[in-house]
Amino acid sequence: MKVTALHERFEIVFHCEDGRTLTAAEVWIPRPGPEEITVRFRGVDVFRTPARRLLDHLREMGFTVLDETLYAYVPHLSLGFTRVAGHEVPLDSDGEPLYFQAVLTGPAGYYDFMVAEG
């Protein structure tokens, strides 16, 4: 089950995989308006920092980043990003959206299945 909270400037989707328990929250890029809405992770603006640069910052912080061009995952932080846009946005040199369009955060271990523990 998904519950969507809509505001004129942003959207948040709450994921309840069993229909009762919140398992993840997905925040979409804030739209322009009179007041600035900023989503930050350790001081870095998630939606105004170019996607590739944001991933580099996360790697520099020592996190494992799985980059699949349109999607990126940071397993041990339980963060997932998408560059998929449903409207016209600035493009990067690779032809894909310059900025992430959404970030999903889940509980500890949410994306850990994506990395092999050794």
Wavefront OBJ file of the C-alpha trace (Angstrom):
o trace
v 0.000 0.000 0.000
v 1.180 3.539 -0.733
v -0.083 6.755 0.808
v 0.713 9.956 -1.064
v 0.896 13.328 0.653
v 0.524 16.123 -1.898
v 1.442 19.730 -1.355
v 1.537 22.431 -4.008
v 5.354 22.380 -3.821
v 6.294 18.777 -2.986
v 5.122 15.192 -2.744
v 5.921 12.431 -0.281
v 4.933 8.802 -0.806
v 4.736 6.585 2.271
v 5.180 2.876 1.557
v 3.397 0.351 3.797
v 4.407 -2.974 2.293
v 2.269 -5.037 4.671
v -0.603 -2.541 4.572
v -0.075 -1.524 8.225
v 3.574 -0.658 8.883
v 5.496 2.259 7.377
v 8.458 0.683 5.576
v 9.802 3.574 3.488
v 9.223 7.203 2.588
v 9.911 8.706 -0.831
v 10.406 12.464 -1.146
v 10.120 14.067 -4.583
v 12.069 17.127 -5.673
v 10.477 20.325 -4.350
v 8.986 22.614 -6.967
v 9.988 26.301 -7.150
v 8.088 28.785 -5.054
v 8.388 31.860 -2.869
v 10.094 29.965 -0.031
v 13.002 27.603 -0.536
v 12.414 23.976 0.470
v 15.687 22.133 0.964
v 16.368 18.442 1.617
v 19.868 17.906 2.981
v 22.009 14.954 3.926
v 25.015 15.891 6.068
v 24.923 19.433 4.717
v 24.635 18.463 1.034
v 21.492 19.563 -0.809
v 20.062 16.338 -2.239
v 18.015 17.999 -5.001
v 20.208 20.978 -5.970
v 23.523 19.146 -6.167
v 24.038 17.482 -9.563
v 23.363 13.744 -9.253
v 26.893 12.604 -10.156
v 28.435 15.094 -7.705
v 26.067 13.970 -4.932
v 27.140 10.368 -5.453
v 30.797 11.431 -5.337
v 30.146 13.213 -2.006
v 28.582 10.054 -0.595
v 31.575 7.977 -1.726
v 33.953 10.533 -0.175
v 32.037 10.088 3.098
v 32.970 6.406 2.921
v 29.640 4.944 1.799
v 29.154 2.244 -0.808
v 27.238 3.682 -3.763
v 25.609 1.483 -6.395
v 25.111 3.659 -9.486
v 22.810 2.418 -12.245
v 22.598 5.745 -14.203
v 18.892 6.477 -13.597
v 18.905 4.919 -10.128
v 21.455 4.888 -7.328
v 21.462 3.107 -3.991
v 23.401 3.570 -0.767
v 22.694 0.242 0.926
v 24.023 0.776 4.440
v 22.227 4.132 4.679
v 19.024 2.687 3.206
v 18.826 5.494 0.632
v 17.685 5.101 -2.956
v 17.684 7.833 -5.598
v 16.084 8.220 -9.021
v 16.808 10.570 -11.896
v 13.613 9.552 -13.716
v 11.525 12.647 -14.449
v 7.973 12.866 -15.723
v 8.475 16.353 -17.113
v 11.186 18.422 -18.776
v 14.212 19.035 -16.533
v 17.835 20.162 -17.034
v 19.962 17.361 -18.464
v 23.496 16.275 -17.613
v 26.174 15.513 -20.215
v 24.984 11.857 -20.258
v 21.552 13.016 -21.467
v 19.824 12.090 -18.209
v 18.340 14.474 -15.622
v 21.038 16.583 -13.976
v 19.471 16.285 -10.523
v 17.885 13.442 -8.633
v 14.110 13.675 -8.805
v 13.339 11.605 -5.702
v 15.014 10.000 -2.717
v 13.624 7.022 -0.835
v 14.643 6.209 2.710
v 13.869 2.979 4.448
v 14.698 1.223 7.698
v 18.156 -0.150 8.477
v 19.026 -2.886 6.019
v 16.410 -1.899 3.406
v 18.854 -2.097 0.461
v 21.539 -4.297 2.054
v 20.458 -7.266 -0.070
v 22.056 -5.441 -3.015
v 25.616 -5.892 -1.724
v 27.373 -9.151 -1.045
v 28.763 -9.378 2.440
v 32.102 -11.011 2.444
l 1 2 3 4 5 6 7 8 9 10 11 12 13 14 15 16 17 18 19 20 21 22 23 24 25 26 27 28 29 30 31 32 33 34 35 36 37 38 39 40 41 42 43 44 45 46 47 48 49 50 51 52 53 54 55 56 57 58 59 60 61 62 63 64 65 66 67 68 69 70 71 72 73 74 75 76 77 78 79 80 81 82 83 84 85 86 87 88 89 90 91 92 93 94 95 96 97 98 99 100 101 102 103 104 105 106 107 108 109 110 111 112 113 114 115 116 117 118
